[in-house]
Amino acid sequence: MDVPLPAGLRFAKMQGAGNDFVVLDLRDGMSCPSPRQLVALANRHFGIGCDQIMTIGPSEMADAALRFFNPDGTESGACGNATRCAVVWLGGVPGRRYRLATAAGVLVAERLEDGQVRVDMGPPRLGWRDVPLAREMDTLALDLPGAPVACSMGNPHVTFFVDDLDATDVAGLGAAFETNTLFPSRANIGFAQMTGAASMRLFVWERGAGATLACGSGACAAGVAAIRRGLAYERIAIAMPGGDLAVEWRGEGVWLSGPARMVFEGRVG
Ligand SMILES: N[C@H](CCC[C@H](N)C(=O)O)C(=O)O
């Protein structure tokens, strides 16, 4: 890891349910680090360390434009927890609706009176080409062991329903399925255990990041999967290792709610 870090780069460290982010505000003209520098900044030993880097840029059609980069340097079209953190960074005025331009579309988000932040992640894309899959298949039960459910939230998600999450090899199975040839863009792999008609436990192995303490778009995908399978109704409480999220889906946009916190601000040496 001999990539020189961009000296003087100002950043913020934020987290949502333990999913942690380096936030780079480029709206005042600060240049975006190179892809190799982004990888170095995300490294937890040689850099700042995070699950994703989020850049916040100017936008003519929204309050800001967001981009998301995994620690392996790949860019994602969606990142639910980072999007929620962006609302806090932009001021987080309760009751104000923030419009955030992303590769998956312009999302609407707001700070709730209890301090949590919720975002409309847009509708799930349920077709096999949307995920995307390498060949035509029913996304409600993929032709894979465990017959998982697939969708896109602007990024590809596959959700397995398991009886005992603690007995599930999340890292081994997650890494194997992430790069399965059925997923030409790879995939985020979720493992969900229903704990009631309106609740589940969820672990996610993230594409390009590995196991994280929470995954916002993964929670949306798992909630949609449960509702499509008839395992839950419109709103689901989702307990993840780093904290609790909530997902609501009534057939249109998927609303993701949860905590979003500033941790510290810093400057690269
Ligand atoms: N690793 C994901 C992006 C981050 C998703 C997650 N952190 C979230 O909150 O949605 C991907 O490559 O699609």
The ligand as an SDF file (V2000), in Angstrom:
LIG
                    3D

 13 12  0  0  0  0  0  0  0  0999 V2000
  -21.2880   -2.5890   -1.0860 N   0  0  0  0  0  0  0  0  0  0  0  0
  -22.4670   -2.0400   -1.7580 C   0  0  0  0  0  0  0  0  0  0  0  0
  -22.5260   -0.5100   -1.5630 C   0  0  0  0  0  0  0  0  0  0  0  0
  -22.7770   -0.0950   -0.1110 C   0  0  0  0  0  0  0  0  0  0  0  0
  -24.1010   -0.5570    0.3810 C   0  0  0  0  0  0  0  0  0  0  0  0
  -24.3550   -0.3930    1.8740 C   0  0  0  0  0  0  0  0  0  0  0  0
  -23.2870    0.1430    2.6650 N   0  0  0  0  0  0  0  0  0  0  0  0
  -25.6410    0.3880    2.1090 C   0  0  0  0  0  0  0  0  0  0  0  0
  -25.8120    1.0130    3.1760 O   0  0  0  0  0  0  0  0  0  0  0  0
  -26.5350    0.3190    1.2170 O   0  0  0  0  0  0  0  0  0  0  0  0
  -22.3900   -2.3370   -3.2500 C   0  0  0  0  0  0  0  0  0  0  0  0
  -21.2930   -2.4360   -3.7920 O   0  0  0  0  0  0  0  0  0  0  0  0
  -23.4630   -2.4360   -3.8650 O   0  0  0  0  0  0  0  0  0  0  0  0
  1  2  1  0
  2  3  1  0
  2 11  1  0
  3  4  1  0
  4  5  1  0
  5  6  1  0
  6  7  1  0
  6  8  1  0
  8  9  2  0
  8 10  1  0
 11 12  2  0
 11 13  1  0
M  END
$$$$
